[in-house]
Amino acid sequence: ASGSKDCDVILWDVVAQAGLFRLRGHRDQVTDLLFLDSGKKLVTCSKDKFIRVWDLDTQHCLQIVGGHHSEIWSMDVDPSEKFLVSGSADPELRVFRIRQSAEEGEDWNKWDALKLFGEIPRQSKERIQTIRFNKDGSLVACQVAGKTADIYRILDETEATRKAKRRLHRKKEKASAKAAAAEGNGSVIDPSPAQDSQNPTVVVTDVFKLLQVLRTSKKICSVAFSPSNPPKGCLATLSLSLNNNVLETYSVDNEKVSKMYSVEIHGHRSDIRSLALNSEDNLLMSTSHNAVKIWNPSTGDCLRTVDSGYGLCSAFVPGNRYGLIGTKTGTLEIIDINSGNSIDVIEAHAGSIRSIVLIPDEDGTVNARGFVTGSADHDVKFWEYQLVQKSDSDTKHLSVTNVRTLKMNDDVLAVSIGPTGKHIAVALLDCTVKVFFLDTLKFCLSLYGHKLPVLCMDISSDGALIVTGSADKNLKIWGMDFGDCHKSIFAHTDRSFLAFWFYLML
């Protein structure tokens, strides 16, 4: 079953991949749903503040449950289908008993499937986002739309009765002390109604015991109990996903919740801005706002993480020992792939570096001479490699030096050099692409036609064609002889930032 923003609930046939029927009744977005009674009933909650119970055989609503004062965001039922817990922005959770059989008691309405058991005060003032029971129903986690999650333990019937007796005993002691104090003052206090101390009435706070409030450093995105059997001595294993891409796992026992481990290394914490594959195809380099990661593309394992600036482009130096990173601040960083250290930072440009391209030989192979960078400071710079020796060390390391600069009249967004090394193409912010001869840097062609700036491009293996990809969702194929557009392809239905080069197989 699925519920959506149109307020309808649809029951689906998974095998036939078709909808069976719609259930209409909610007046606002459906936020959660679950099956009861072996799939014969469906419970839904909505932003209209109501919970509805549906009979799937008759396709009618059996019960409408109110009581929440704000939008209901989540609910869950324990595996034994004894309790249903729902949460909203209210300062308490609402707990319902689920009807187990038709002969449960005379206090049940004939058609009711849920009956309010009570309310549990919450620790956080933020709205509920997710409620989940564990595998055996002994724990329930209530995650709010913030940095906390409340963990409750559900006591069994014996423990709940014992707790109710203690509560009743404390209440009698307080009443006796209050009566004695009143008698000494000469006043009269009406006695409270007597309760059977051997068979006290069990309330919701006798069953649901707050175990711990988990507080994390970042906002929690989701929570989940492990479906596998927990380690010895633990009730369950709980995992939290945080909004900084960190996964934390906790062990829950009878008394406390303990942190087991945190997965923090794998994956970037923000958008990946560039990818580069080495010449042997066994290492992949990715850049983000504060780190460079080296991956094994075959296994998907992260091999190294290097602290860096905001990397917008990257490339492997021939030999695959070093990597080049162009940053948003205009610096060019050189990292050692083997050690995972940044060995040099060069103030290369006054604006962000948008593109790094290695210079090829005439036969199409990448040589060890140098590379080209394009920046928002309107410059295209040519660099050569050199080995330098630090004053405090006998070993030499890689560095680069600027040998030529091509001045442009607008921000440079992308640079491409043909495999033959004859032409260099420069994409500018004014939506044009300028083509120059690589050896003399003399102007050759200007490509007009895109409505938005070109974000990526590549020249064919024979140097006869160039393909450009733009933010206007179009790909264009141009001739390198006259600069005419051979074909325009509407490639995307929405604006996309293209991160990969386009290659032409000719």
Protein Blocks (a to p, Z undefined) as FASTA:
>chain_A
ZZdfkopacdddfklopafbdcdhbabdcfbdcdeehhlaccdddfkopacdddfklopa
fbdcehiabdcfbdcddfklmaccdddfbfbdcdddddfbfklbjkbcfklcbdcfbdcd
dfbfbdcfbdcddfkopaccdddfbfbdcddddddfklmmmmmmmmmmmmmmmmmmmmmm
mmmnopacdddddddfklccddfklmmccfbdcddfbdcfbdcddfbdcdehiabdcddd
dfkopacdddddfkbccdfbdcfkgocfbdcfbdcddfkopaccdddfkbccdddfknop
afbdcdddddfbdcddehilaccdddfkopacdddfklopafbdcdfbfbdcfbdcdddd
fkopacfkbccdddfkopacdddddddddfkbcbdcdddddfbdcddfbdcfbdcddfkl
maccdddfkopacdddfklopafbdcehifbdcfbdcddfkopaccdddfkopacdddfk
lopafbdcdfbfbdcddfbdcdddZZ
